[in-house]
Amino acid sequence: MELNRLKVVLVEQKRTGKWLAEKLGKNEATVSRWCANVSQPSLETLFAIAKALEVDVRELIVDTKGN
């Protein structure tokens, strides 16, 4: 079950988990677990991710483009 779309959004933007980890000051393994939906970021972190990726936070949770 996909709980977040982080991996999809990173691919769409041609960004890596390493890039995101550096932007957020987080460990790459932590970002990897988020991308694999093994664990989930806190709500506060989810908003920081959206800001770093310059997307609406909803795009990280549901497909807002209708794909």
Summary of the structure (lengths in Angstrom):
residues: 67
radius of gyration: 10.7
end to end distance: 16.9
largest distance: 31.7
contacts: 158
relative contact order: 0.20
helix: 57%
strand: 0%
